[in-house]
Amino acid sequence: MRFADPWFLALVPVIAWWLWLRARPSRRPAVLYSGVGPLKALPRSMAQRLKPLLPLLEGGGLVLLAVALARPQAGREDSVVSTYGVAVQLVIDRSNSMAELDIDPDPHDRQKVTRLDVVKSVVADFVDPDGDLPGRSNDLVGLVSFAGYVQANCPLTLDHAAFLQLLDDVTIPAVDQRDPTSREMLMTAVGDALVIAVDRLREAPATSKVAVLLSDGKSNIGASRPRDGAEAARDAGVRVYTVGVGTPGQGLDEAALEEVAELTGARYFNARDAAGLRSVYEEIDKLERSEITSVQFTRWRERFLPFLLSGLAMLVLHRVLLDTRFRSLP
């Protein structure tokens, strides 16, 4: 509750002072009479008992009008999110080498699953607040996957349930190994994937923009080199954390991933098993946390009308009573 024009409330003490002046007994007789003793002994009617209250009716009406002029307002406070904390573009390798069964998802479970399946499980925990990691409930997340060609699987979104469904659909391309053209689909277009991820992040409404690029191989196809994508990311203000899966020197181009991270002001990580991969995403999760900026505002609604109508009604009633039932000679 507030008053838009509170200076009108200064009229209230003025009204009170005016009423006090009017209530003071007058020394000038209104009617000359030989004696009022017998009149004082007469019983007093209800009208006579109520008449002294008429100035209060008038004063109350004036006070209510002063309050109405001060414009009382009632408000409701709202909070609106103005910016997202972090926009995270997850870039995942789905080339043929991601079908290797050399990463155990659980040290107590000897069942073999592909590298891609382990990566998808960890990425799901990275995004989902119900997973083992804290989750990214306030952040925009998007998904790009790549092999010989790049696929933008999910645009940047706050609908993390939809993201997780699209993540689950990421698979290694099924091709005819005897067809040379088809075999290109199983190669690794790291540079093209990074360029597309940066392009998706460029116009994101976020205070911080991040790409997490995971690969287990060397960029060997595509129009762009990993360095080209890194330079585009640097120019767009995007930090690119790179994650190498597997053993350096056995297909993994660790030098290229390190260069990408260094050029964009981020870090390179190597993960040789599921536990290491999980710790990598946990570390990135800690590095890229920012609070949501919100704006609080109050919606004010005018509440002067009841005071105005009540004040006018009291003044009209006062005038009517003075001119009718409580009319008296000067």
SERO-4910 file (N, C-alpha, C, O; in steps of 0.05 Angstrom, whole numbers):
BEGIN
 pado doro    nc1    nc2    nc3   cac1   cac2   cac3    cc1    cc2    cc3    oc1    oc2    oc3
  Met    A     17    -24      0      0      0      0     18     25      0     37     26     15
  Arg    A     11     44    -17     26     69    -18      7     92    -27    -15     87    -36
  Phe    A     17    117    -24      3    140    -33     19    153    -56     43    159    -52
  Ala    A      6    156    -79     20    168   -102     26    198    -98     47    208   -106
  Asp    A      8    212    -85     10    240    -79      7    245    -49    -13    256    -41
  Pro    A     26    237    -33     23    237     -4     21    265      8     12    268     31
  Trp    A     30    286     -6     29    313      6      0    322     11     -4    340     28
  Phe    A    -20    311     -2    -48    318      4    -55    309     33    -75    320     44
  Leu    A    -41    291     44    -47    282     72    -41    305     92    -50    304    115
  Ala    A    -26    325     83    -22    348    101    -47    363    107    -49    379    125
  Leu    A    -68    358     91    -94    371     96   -108    360    120   -125    373    132
  Val    A   -101    336    129   -114    323    151   -111    339    177   -131    345    190
  Pro    A    -87    347    185    -85    364    209    -98    391    206   -108    402    226
  Val    A    -99    402    182   -113    427    177   -143    424    182   -155    441    194
  Ile    A   -153    401    172   -182    396    177   -188    393    206   -208    403    217
  Ala    A   -170    378    220   -174    374    249   -173    401    264   -189    405    282
  Trp    A   -155    418    257   -153    445    269   -178    461    264   -188    475    282
  Trp    A   -188    460    240   -213    475    232   -237    465    248   -253    480    257
  Leu    A   -238    438    251   -260    427    267   -259    435    297   -279    440    309
  Trp    A   -234    437    307   -231    445    335   -240    474    338   -252    481    359
  Leu    A   -233    491    319   -242    518    321   -273    521    320   -284    537    335
  Arg    A   -285    505    304   -314    506    302   -328    495    327   -350    503    334
  Ala    A   -315    476    340   -327    464    364   -325    481    389   -338    476    409
  Arg    A   -308    502    388   -305    519    412   -332    533    417   -345    543    399
  Pro    A   -340    535    443   -365    549    449   -364    578    441   -344    592    446
  Ser    A   -386    587    430   -388    615    422   -397    633    445   -416    625    459
  Arg    A   -385    656    449   -392    674    471   -416    692    462   -428    705    479
  Arg    A   -422    692    437   -444    709    428   -469    693    428   -471    672    416
  Pro    A   -490    702    443   -515    687    444   -529    688    417   -530    708    403
  Ala    A   -540    665    410   -555    664    385   -583    675    388   -593    689    369
  Val    A   -596    671    411   -623    681    416   -624    693    444   -615    680    463
  Leu    A   -635    717    447   -638    729    474   -662    718    487   -684    719    477
  Tyr    A   -658    708    511   -680    696    526   -677    702    556   -654    704    566
  Ser    A   -699    706    569   -697    715    597   -683    695    615   -670    703    635
  Gly    A   -686    669    610   -673    649    627   -675    622    614   -696    615    602
  Val    A   -654    606    616   -654    579    603   -655    557    624   -654    534    617
  Gly    A   -657    565    649   -658    544    670   -680    524    666   -674    500    667
  Pro    A   -705    533    661   -726    513    657   -722    495    633   -730    472    633
  Leu    A   -708    507    612   -704    491    588   -684    468    593   -686    446    581
  Lys    A   -664    473    610   -644    452    616   -656    428    630   -646    406    628
  Ala    A   -679    432    643   -691    410    658   -707    392    639   -715    370    647
  Leu    A   -713    402    615   -728    386    596   -712    361    587   -688    363    584
  Pro    A   -726    339    582   -712    315    572   -700    320    544   -712    334    528
  Arg    A   -677    308    538   -664    311    512   -673    289    493   -673    265    500
  Ser    A   -680    298    469   -688    278    448   -663    265    436   -641    274    440
  Met    A   -668    244    420   -646    230    406   -632    249    387   -608    248    384
  Ala    A   -648    266    373   -636    285    354   -617    304    368   -596    310    358
  Gln    A   -625    313    393   -608    331    408   -582    317    416   -561    329    417
  Arg    A   -584    291    422   -560    276    430   -541    272    407   -516    271    410
  Leu    A   -552    269    383   -536    263    359   -525    288    346   -505    286    331
  Lys    A   -538    310    350   -530    334    335   -500    342    340   -487    350    321
  Pro    A   -489    339    364   -461    346    368   -442    329    351   -418    336    348
  Leu    A   -452    306    341   -435    289    325   -433    298    295   -417    288    280
  Leu    A   -451    317    288   -451    325    259   -424    336    250   -416    330    227
  Pro    A   -410    352    266   -383    361    257   -364    338    251   -347    340    233
  Leu    A   -367    316    266   -350    293    261   -357    281    234   -339    271    220
  Leu    A   -382    281    227   -390    270    201   -378    287    178   -368    277    159
  Glu    A   -379    313    182   -368    331    162   -338    328    161   -326    327    139
  Gly    A   -325    328    184   -296    325    185   -286    299    173   -266    298    159
  Gly    A   -301    277    180   -294    251    169   -295    251    138   -278    240    125
  Gly    A   -316    264    127   -319    266     98   -295    281     86   -285    273     65
  Leu    A   -287    303     99   -265    319     88   -238    303     90   -222    304     72
  Val    A   -235    288    112   -211    272    114   -210    250     92   -189    245     81
  Leu    A   -232    238     87   -233    217     66   -227    229     39   -214    217     22
  Leu    A   -236    254     34   -230    267      8   -200    273      7   -188    270    -15
  Ala    A   -188    281     29   -159    286     29   -144    260     23   -124    260      8
  Val    A   -153    238     35   -140    212     29   -143    204      0   -125    194    -12
  Ala    A   -167    209    -11   -172    203    -40   -153    220    -57   -142    209    -77
  Leu    A   -149    246    -50   -131    263    -66   -102    252    -64    -87    256    -83
  Ala    A    -95    240    -42    -68    228    -40    -64    203    -56    -42    193    -58
  Arg    A    -85    193    -68    -85    170    -87    -72    145    -74    -50    137    -80
  Pro    A    -87    132    -56    -77    106    -45    -76     86    -67    -94     84    -84
  Gln    A    -55     70    -67    -51     49    -87    -43     23    -74    -28     23    -54
  Ala    A    -54      1    -84    -47    -26    -74    -29    -39    -95    -34    -36   -119
  Gly    A     -8    -53    -87     10    -65   -106     15    -94   -101     11   -104    -79
  Arg    A     23   -107   -123     31   -136   -121     59   -138   -133     63   -130   -156
  Glu    A     78   -149   -118    105   -151   -128    109   -176   -144    101   -198   -136
  Asp    A    121   -172   -168    126   -195   -186    156   -196   -191    170   -176   -189
  Ser    A    166   -219   -199    194   -223   -206    194   -235   -234    181   -255   -239
  Val    A    210   -223   -252    212   -232   -279    241   -238   -286    258   -221   -281
  Val    A    246   -262   -296    274   -269   -304    280   -253   -330    267   -255   -350
  Ser    A    302   -237   -328    309   -221   -351    331   -233   -369    331   -228   -393
  Thr    A    348   -250   -357    369   -263   -373    373   -291   -364    367   -298   -340
  Tyr    A    382   -308   -381    389   -335   -374    418   -335   -363    434   -317   -370
  Gly    A    424   -354   -346    451   -355   -334    472   -362   -355    489   -346   -361
  Val    A    470   -386   -366    490   -396   -384    476   -410   -407    457   -424   -403
  Ala    A    486   -405   -432    477   -421   -455    499   -441   -461    522   -434   -466
  Val    A    491   -466   -460    511   -488   -463    504   -504   -488    483   -516   -490
  Gln    A    523   -505   -507    519   -521   -531    537   -546   -528    562   -544   -527
  Leu    A    525   -569   -527    539   -594   -523    545   -606   -551    526   -610   -567
  Val    A    570   -611   -557    578   -620   -583    591   -648   -580    611   -651   -567
  Ile    A    578   -669   -591    585   -697   -586    593   -711   -611    580   -710   -632
  Asp    A    616   -724   -610    626   -741   -631    609   -767   -633    606   -780   -613
  Arg    A    599   -773   -657    585   -799   -661    597   -814   -685    583   -828   -699
  Ser    A    623   -810   -689    636   -824   -711    639   -853   -704    632   -862   -682
  Asn    A    650   -868   -723    652   -897   -720    668   -906   -696    662   -927   -683
  Ser    A    688   -891   -688    705   -898   -666    691   -897   -639    700   -908   -620
  Met    A    668   -882   -638    653   -880   -613    637   -906   -608    623   -908   -588
  Ala    A    640   -925   -626    627   -952   -621    645   -970   -606    637   -993   -600
  Glu    A    669   -961   -599    688   -978   -583    676   -985   -556    661   -969   -544
  Leu    A    683  -1009   -546    672  -1019   -520    694  -1018   -498    696  -1036   -482
  Asp    A    709   -996   -498    732   -996   -480    728   -978   -455    747   -973   -440
  Ile    A    703   -968   -451    697   -952   -427    676   -966   -411    654   -971   -420
  Asp    A    683   -973   -386    663   -986   -368    646   -964   -356    656   -946   -343
  Pro    A    619   -966   -358    601   -946   -346    602   -947   -316    597   -927   -303
  Asp    A    608   -971   -304    608   -974   -275    629   -994   -268    629  -1016   -279
  Pro    A    647   -987   -249    668  -1006   -242    658  -1032   -231    672  -1053   -231
  His    A    633  -1032   -220    622  -1057   -209    605  -1072   -229    595  -1094   -224
  Asp    A    601  -1060   -253    585  -1073   -274    603  -1077   -298    612  -1058   -311
  Arg    A    610  -1102   -304    629  -1108   -325    615  -1110   -353    628  -1118   -372
  Gln    A    590  -1102   -355    576  -1102   -380    589  -1081   -398    592  -1058   -390
  Lys    A    595  -1088   -423    608  -1070   -441    587  -1054   -457    567  -1065   -467
  Val    A    591  -1027   -458    574  -1010   -474    592   -992   -490    616   -989   -484
  Thr    A    581   -980   -511    598   -963   -528    606   -937   -515    595   -928   -495
  Arg    A    627   -925   -526    636   -899   -516    613   -879   -518    608   -863   -500
  Leu    A    598   -880   -540    576   -861   -544    555   -864   -523    544   -844   -513
  Asp    A    548   -889   -515    528   -893   -494    537   -881   -467    521   -870   -453
  Val    A    562   -885   -461    572   -874   -436    571   -844   -436    563   -831   -417
  Val    A    580   -832   -459    579   -803   -462    551   -792   -459    546   -773   -445
  Lys    A    532   -805   -472    504   -796   -471    493   -798   -442    478   -780   -434
  Ser    A    501   -818   -427    492   -821   -400    503   -798   -382    489   -786   -366
  Val    A    529   -791   -386    541   -770   -370    529   -743   -378    524   -726   -361
  Val    A    525   -738   -404    514   -713   -413    486   -710   -402    478   -688   -395
  Ala    A    470   -731   -401    443   -730   -390    444   -721   -361    428   -705   -352
  Asp    A    463   -732   -346    466   -724   -318    475   -695   -315    467   -681   -297
  Phe    A    491   -686   -334    501   -659   -334    478   -639   -338    478   -617   -326
  Val    A    458   -646   -353    435   -628   -359    412   -632   -340    400   -612   -330
  Asp    A    406   -657   -333    382   -663   -317    387   -658   -288    405   -669   -276
  Pro    A    370   -641   -275    374   -636   -246    368   -660   -229    376   -661   -205
  Asp    A    355   -680   -240    350   -705   -225    372   -725   -228    370   -747   -216
  Gly    A    393   -718   -242    415   -737   -246    435   -735   -223    430   -722   -203
  Asp    A    458   -748   -227    479   -748   -206    493   -721   -203    503   -715   -182
  Leu    A    494   -706   -225    506   -679   -225    484   -658   -218    461   -664   -220
  Pro    A    492   -634   -211    473   -614   -203    452   -607   -224    430   -599   -218
  Gly    A    459   -610   -250    440   -603   -271    441   -574   -279    454   -558   -266
  Arg    A    427   -568   -301    428   -540   -312    400   -529   -314    392   -520   -336
  Ser    A    384   -531   -293    356   -524   -294    350   -496   -303    329   -491   -315
  Asn    A    368   -477   -299    363   -449   -306    377   -441   -332    377   -417   -339
  Asp    A    390   -460   -346    406   -453   -369    394   -463   -395    380   -484   -395
  Leu    A    400   -449   -416    394   -458   -443    414   -480   -451    438   -476   -447
  Val    A    404   -502   -461    422   -523   -470    414   -531   -499    391   -532   -506
  Gly    A    434   -537   -515    430   -546   -542    448   -569   -548    467   -575   -533
  Leu    A    443   -582   -571    458   -607   -577    465   -607   -607    448   -603   -624
  Val    A    491   -611   -612    501   -616   -639    518   -642   -638    534   -645   -621
  Ser    A    513   -659   -658    529   -684   -659    542   -685   -687    532   -673   -706
  Phe    A    563   -700   -689    578   -700   -714    592   -727   -718    601   -740   -700
  Ala    A    593   -734   -743    610   -755   -753    623   -744   -779    638   -725   -778
  Gly    A    616   -756   -802    625   -745   -827    609   -720   -835    618   -704   -851
  Tyr    A    585   -717   -823    569   -694   -827    559   -685   -800    559   -700   -780
  Val    A    550   -660   -798    541   -648   -773    510   -648   -772    497   -642   -792
  Gln    A    500   -654   -749    471   -653   -744    465   -636   -720    475   -641   -698
  Ala    A    449   -615   -724    439   -599   -702    415   -612   -690    393   -608   -699
  Asn    A    419   -628   -669    398   -645   -658    377   -629   -642    353   -635   -644
  Cys    A    386   -610   -627    368   -595   -610    376   -566   -608    399   -560   -602
  Pro    A    358   -547   -614    365   -519   -610    368   -512   -581    359   -527   -564
  Leu    A    379   -489   -575    381   -480   -548    354   -477   -535    336   -464   -547
  Thr    A    350   -490   -513    323   -492   -501    324   -495   -471    344   -504   -460
  Leu    A    302   -486   -458    299   -492   -429    282   -517   -425    278   -526   -402
  Asp    A    272   -529   -447    257   -554   -445    276   -577   -444    282   -590   -464
  His    A    286   -582   -420    307   -603   -417    297   -631   -421    312   -649   -429
  Ala    A    271   -635   -417    259   -661   -422    261   -668   -452    268   -690   -460
  Ala    A    255   -648   -469    257   -651   -498    286   -656   -506    292   -672   -524
  Phe    A    305   -641   -493    333   -644   -499    342   -673   -494    356   -685   -510
  Leu    A    333   -684   -471    341   -711   -464    330   -732   -483    343   -752   -489
  Gln    A    306   -727   -493    295   -746   -513    311   -745   -539    317   -766   -551
  Leu    A    319   -721   -548    334   -718   -572    363   -729   -568    374   -740   -587
  Leu    A    374   -726   -544    400   -738   -538    399   -768   -541    418   -780   -551
  Asp    A    378   -780   -532    375   -809   -533    374   -819   -561    381   -842   -567
  Asp    A    366   -802   -580    364   -810   -608    390   -808   -623    392   -817   -646
  Val    A    411   -798   -611    437   -795   -624    450   -823   -627    454   -837   -607
  Thr    A    456   -831   -651    468   -857   -657    490   -855   -677    493   -835   -691
  Ile    A    507   -875   -678    528   -877   -698    515   -884   -725    499   -902   -726
  Pro    A    522   -870   -747    509   -875   -772    514   -904   -781    535   -915   -779
  Ala    A    492   -916   -791    494   -943   -802    498   -941   -832    481   -931   -847
  Val    A    521   -950   -841    528   -947   -870    538   -973   -881    545   -992   -866
  Asp    A    539   -974   -907    551   -998   -921    581   -994   -923    590   -976   -937
  Gln    A    596  -1010   -908    625  -1007   -908    637  -1011   -935    660  -1003   -940
  Arg    A    623  -1025   -953    635  -1030   -980    632  -1006   -998    645  -1005  -1019
  Asp    A    616   -986   -990    612   -963  -1007    631   -941   -998    628   -931   -975
  Pro    A    650   -933  -1014    669   -912  -1006    656   -886   -998    664   -872   -979
  Thr    A    635   -878  -1013    621   -853  -1006    608   -855   -979    609   -835   -964
  Ser    A    596   -877   -972    583   -881   -947    603   -881   -924    597   -872   -902
  Arg    A    627   -891   -929    647   -892   -907    655   -864   -898    664   -861   -875
  Glu    A    652   -844   -915    657   -817   -907    639   -808   -884    646   -790   -868
  Met    A    615   -820   -882    596   -813   -861    607   -820   -834    597   -809   -814
  Leu    A    626   -838   -832    636   -847   -807    662   -832   -798    674   -839   -778
  Met    A    669   -812   -814    693   -797   -807    687   -775   -786    665   -776   -775
  Thr    A    704   -756   -782    701   -737   -759    704   -709   -768    726   -699   -774
  Ala    A    682   -694   -770    681   -666   -779    681   -648   -754    661   -635   -749
  Val    A    703   -647   -740    704   -632   -715    701   -602   -721    685   -588   -707
  Gly    A    716   -592   -741    714   -563   -747    687   -554   -754    677   -533   -744
  Asp    A    673   -568   -772    646   -561   -781    627   -561   -757    610   -543   -755
  Ala    A    629   -581   -740    611   -583   -717    615   -559   -698    595   -548   -688
  Leu    A    640   -551   -694    644   -528   -676    634   -502   -688    623   -485   -674
  Val    A    637   -498   -714    627   -474   -728    597   -472   -725    586   -451   -719
  Ile    A    583   -494   -729    554   -494   -726    545   -489   -698    526   -474   -693
  Ala    A    559   -501   -678    553   -497   -650    556   -467   -643    539   -456   -629
  Val    A    578   -455   -652    582   -427   -646    561   -409   -659    552   -390   -647
  Asp    A    553   -416   -683    532   -401   -697    506   -402   -681    491   -382   -680
  Arg    A    499   -425   -669    475   -428   -653    477   -411   -627    457   -401   -617
  Leu    A    501   -408   -617    505   -393   -592    506   -363   -596    503   -347   -577
  Arg    A    512   -354   -620    518   -326   -625    496   -307   -616    503   -286   -603
  Glu    A    471   -313   -621    449   -296   -613    435   -305   -588    413   -295   -582
  Ala    A    446   -323   -573    433   -333   -548    431   -311   -527    450   -296   -522
  Pro    A    407   -308   -515    403   -287   -494    414   -297   -467    399   -302   -449
  Ala    A    440   -298   -465    452   -308   -440    476   -291   -432    488   -278   -449
  Thr    A    482   -291   -407    505   -276   -397    531   -290   -403    552   -277   -403
  Ser    A    530   -316   -407    554   -332   -412    548   -353   -433    527   -366   -432
  Lys    A    566   -356   -452    561   -375   -474    584   -395   -475    608   -387   -475
  Val    A    577   -420   -475    596   -442   -472    590   -464   -492    567   -471   -496
  Ala    A    611   -476   -503    608   -501   -518    626   -522   -504    648   -516   -495
  Val    A    615   -546   -503    631   -569   -492    634   -589   -515    615   -603   -522
  Leu    A    658   -590   -526    663   -607   -549    677   -633   -541    698   -632   -528
  Leu    A    665   -655   -547    676   -681   -540    682   -697   -565    665   -699   -583
  Ser    A    707   -708   -567    714   -723   -590    735   -744   -582    750   -740   -563
  Asp    A    736   -766   -597    756   -787   -592    774   -791   -616    789   -810   -617
  Gly    A    772   -772   -636    788   -776   -660    800   -750   -670    802   -730   -656
  Lys    A    808   -751   -695    821   -729   -709    802   -718   -731    790   -734   -745
  Ser    A    800   -692   -733    784   -680   -754    796   -687   -781    818   -679   -787
  Asn    A    781   -702   -797    791   -712   -823    772   -708   -846    776   -719   -867
  Ile    A    752   -691   -842    733   -684   -863    719   -658   -856    718   -650   -833
  Gly    A    708   -645   -877    693   -621   -872    706   -596   -883    730   -597   -890
  Ala    A    691   -574   -885    701   -549   -897    718   -533   -877    733   -516   -885
  Ser    A    715   -538   -851    728   -522   -831    747   -538   -814    742   -562   -808
  Arg    A    769   -526   -806    788   -539   -787    779   -533   -758    764   -514   -754
  Pro    A    788   -549   -739    781   -542   -711    790   -514   -704    777   -500   -688
  Arg    A    813   -505   -714    822   -478   -708    803   -457   -719    799   -436   -707
  Asp    A    791   -462   -743    772   -443   -754    748   -440   -735    739   -418   -730
  Gly    A    738   -463   -724    716   -461   -705    724   -447   -680    708   -432   -668
  Ala    A    749   -451   -671    758   -438   -646    760   -408   -650    753   -392   -632
  Glu    A    770   -399   -673    771   -370   -679    743   -358   -680    739   -335   -671
  Ala    A    725   -372   -692    697   -362   -693    685   -360   -665    671   -341   -659
  Ala    A    692   -380   -648    682   -379   -621    694   -356   -605    680   -342   -590
  Arg    A    720   -352   -609    733   -330   -595    721   -303   -603    716   -286   -586
  Asp    A    715   -300   -629    704   -274   -638    675   -271   -628    666   -248   -625
  Ala    A    661   -293   -623    633   -291   -613    632   -291   -583    610   -290   -572
  Gly    A    654   -292   -569    654   -292   -540    645   -318   -528    633   -319   -507
  Val    A    650   -340   -542    643   -367   -533    667   -382   -523    687   -384   -538
  Arg    A    666   -392   -499    688   -409   -489    682   -438   -497    659   -448   -494
  Val    A    702   -452   -506    699   -479   -516    716   -498   -498    740   -498   -500
  Tyr    A    702   -513   -481    716   -534   -465    717   -558   -483    697   -567   -494
  Thr    A    741   -570   -485    744   -593   -502    750   -618   -484    764   -616   -464
  Val    A    739   -640   -493    742   -665   -478    752   -687   -497    738   -693   -517
  Gly    A    775   -698   -492    785   -720   -508    779   -747   -495    786   -750   -471
  Val    A    768   -765   -510    761   -791   -499    781   -811   -511    784   -813   -535
  Gly    A    794   -827   -494    813   -847   -503    842   -840   -497    847   -821   -482
  Thr    A    860   -855   -508    888   -852   -503    901   -834   -524    898   -839   -548
  Pro    A    916   -813   -516    929   -796   -535    948   -812   -552    962   -830   -543
  Gly    A    949   -804   -578    967   -818   -596    954   -842   -609    966   -853   -628
  Gln    A    931   -851   -601    918   -874   -613    892   -864   -627    870   -873   -620
  Gly    A    895   -845   -645    872   -834   -659    862   -808   -648    849   -792   -662
  Leu    A    868   -802   -623    858   -778   -610    878   -755   -616    901   -756   -610
  Asp    A    867   -733   -629    883   -710   -635    882   -691   -611    867   -671   -612
  Glu    A    898   -696   -591    897   -681   -567    907   -652   -571    898   -633   -558
  Ala    A    927   -649   -589    938   -623   -594    917   -604   -605    916   -580   -598
  Ala    A    901   -613   -624    880   -596   -636    859   -588   -615    850   -565   -615
  Leu    A    852   -607   -597    832   -600   -576    843   -580   -556    829   -562   -547
  Glu    A    869   -583   -550    882   -565   -531    883   -537   -544    878   -517   -530
  Glu    A    888   -535   -570    890   -509   -583    863   -495   -583    861   -471   -579
  Val    A    841   -511   -588    814   -499   -588    808   -487   -561    798   -464   -559
  Ala    A    813   -502   -540    807   -492   -513    824   -468   -506    814   -449   -494
  Glu    A    850   -468   -513    867   -446   -507    859   -421   -521    859   -399   -510
  Leu    A    852   -423   -547    844   -399   -563    819   -386   -552    815   -362   -555
  Thr    A    802   -401   -539    776   -390   -530    776   -385   -500    755   -378   -489
  Gly    A    798   -388   -487    800   -382   -458    787   -403   -440    778   -396   -418
  Ala    A    786   -427   -450    774   -449   -434    796   -470   -427    820   -463   -425
  Arg    A    788   -495   -423    807   -516   -414    802   -541   -430    780   -546   -440
  Tyr    A    823   -556   -433    821   -583   -445    822   -604   -423    837   -601   -404
  Phe    A    806   -625   -426    806   -648   -407    809   -674   -423    801   -676   -446
  Asn    A    822   -693   -410    823   -720   -422    808   -739   -403    812   -739   -379
  Ala    A    792   -756   -415    777   -776   -399    781   -803   -412    775   -808   -435
  Arg    A    793   -822   -396    799   -848   -406    780   -869   -396    780   -892   -406
  Asp    A    762   -861   -378    742   -880   -369    717   -865   -360    717   -840   -361
  Ala    A    697   -880   -353    671   -867   -346    674   -849   -322    662   -827   -322
  Ala    A    688   -857   -302    692   -840   -278    706   -814   -285    699   -793   -275
  Gly    A    727   -816   -302    741   -793   -310    723   -774   -326    724   -750   -323
  Leu    A    707   -785   -344    689   -769   -360    669   -755   -342    663   -731   -347
  Arg    A    658   -769   -322    639   -756   -304    652   -733   -288    640   -712   -284
  Ser    A    677   -738   -280    691   -717   -265    697   -693   -282    697   -670   -273
  Val    A    701   -697   -308    706   -675   -327    681   -657   -329    682   -633   -326
  Tyr    A    658   -670   -333    633   -654   -335    626   -641   -309    614   -620   -308
  Glu    A    633   -654   -287    628   -642   -261    645   -617   -257    636   -597   -246
  Glu    A    670   -618   -266    688   -595   -265    678   -572   -282    678   -549   -274
  Ile    A    669   -579   -306    658   -558   -324    633   -546   -312    628   -522   -314
  Asp    A    617   -563   -299    593   -553   -286    599   -533   -264    584   -513   -261
  Lys    A    621   -537   -250    629   -517   -229    640   -492   -241    635   -470   -230
  Leu    A    654   -494   -263    666   -471   -276    646   -453   -289    649   -429   -289
  Glu    A    624   -464   -299    605   -449   -314    578   -447   -299    558   -459   -307
  Arg    A    579   -433   -277    555   -428   -261    552   -398   -258    571   -384   -251
  Ser    A    528   -387   -264    523   -359   -259    495   -355   -250    477   -370   -258
  Glu    A    490   -336   -232    464   -331   -221    446   -318   -242    455   -302   -259
  Ile    A    420   -325   -241    401   -312   -258    396   -283   -250    393   -278   -226
  Thr    A    396   -265   -269    390   -238   -264    359   -234   -267    348   -242   -287
  Ser    A    347   -224   -246    318   -220   -247    311   -191   -240    325   -177   -227
  Val    A    288   -183   -250    278   -157   -246    252   -159   -229    234   -174   -235
  Gln    A    252   -144   -207    228   -143   -191    213   -117   -196    225    -95   -196
  Phe    A    187   -118   -199    171    -94   -203    145    -98   -189    137   -121   -182
  Thr    A    131    -76   -184    106    -77   -170     84    -65   -188     87    -43   -199
  Arg    A     63    -80   -190     39    -70   -205     21    -55   -185     11    -67   -166
  Trp    A     18    -30   -191      1    -13   -173    -26     -9   -185    -29     -4   -208
  Arg    A    -46    -11   -167    -74     -5   -176    -86     17   -158    -82     17   -134
  Glu    A   -100     35   -171   -112     57   -156   -134     47   -137   -151     31   -145
  Arg    A   -133     58   -113   -153     51    -93   -166     76    -81   -176     75    -58
  Phe    A   -166     98    -96   -177    123    -85   -208    124    -86   -220    139    -70
  Leu    A   -220    109   -104   -249    112   -109   -266    106    -84   -284    122    -79
  Pro    A   -261     85    -69   -277     81    -44   -275    104    -25   -295    112    -12
  Phe    A   -251    116    -22   -248    139     -4   -263    163    -15   -276    178      0
  Leu    A   -262    168    -41   -275    190    -53   -306    188    -50   -319    207    -42
  Leu    A   -316    165    -57   -345    162    -55   -355    163    -26   -376    175    -21
  Ser    A   -340    151     -8   -348    152     20   -347    181     31   -365    189     46
  Gly    A   -326    195     24   -324    223     33   -346    241     22   -357    256     37
  Leu    A   -352    238     -4   -374    253    -15   -401    246     -2   -418    263      3
  Ala    A   -405    220      3   -430    211     15   -433    223     43   -455    231     51
  Met    A   -411    224     58   -412    235     85   -418    265     85   -433    275    101
  Leu    A   -407    280     66   -412    308     64   -441    314     55   -453    332     64
  Val    A   -450    298     36   -478    301     27   -497    295     50   -517    310     54
  Leu    A   -492    274     64   -509    267     87   -509    289    108   -529    295    120
  His    A   -485    299    113   -483    322    132   -500    345    124   -514    357    140
  Arg    A   -499    352     98   -514    375     88   -544    370     90   -559    388     97
  Val    A   -552    345     83   -581    339     84   -591    340    112   -613    351    117
  Leu    A   -576    328    131   -585    328    159   -587    357    170   -605    363    185
  Leu    A   -568    374    163   -569    401    173   -593    416    162   -605    433    175
  Asp    A   -601    410    137   -623    424    125   -650    412    131   -671    423    123
  Thr    A   -650    389    145   -676    375    150   -679    371    180   -687    389    194
  Arg    A   -672    347    189   -678    340    217   -663    357    237   -674    362    258
  Phe    A   -639    366    231   -623    380    251   -621    410    244   -603    424    253
  Arg    A   -641    419    228   -641    447    222   -647    464    247   -665    457    262
  Ser    A   -632    486    250   -637    502    274   -633    532    266   -622    538    245
  Leu    A   -643    549    283   -641    578    278   -612    586    283   -597    573    298
  Pro    A   -603    607    271   -576    616    275   -571    624    305   -549    632    312
***
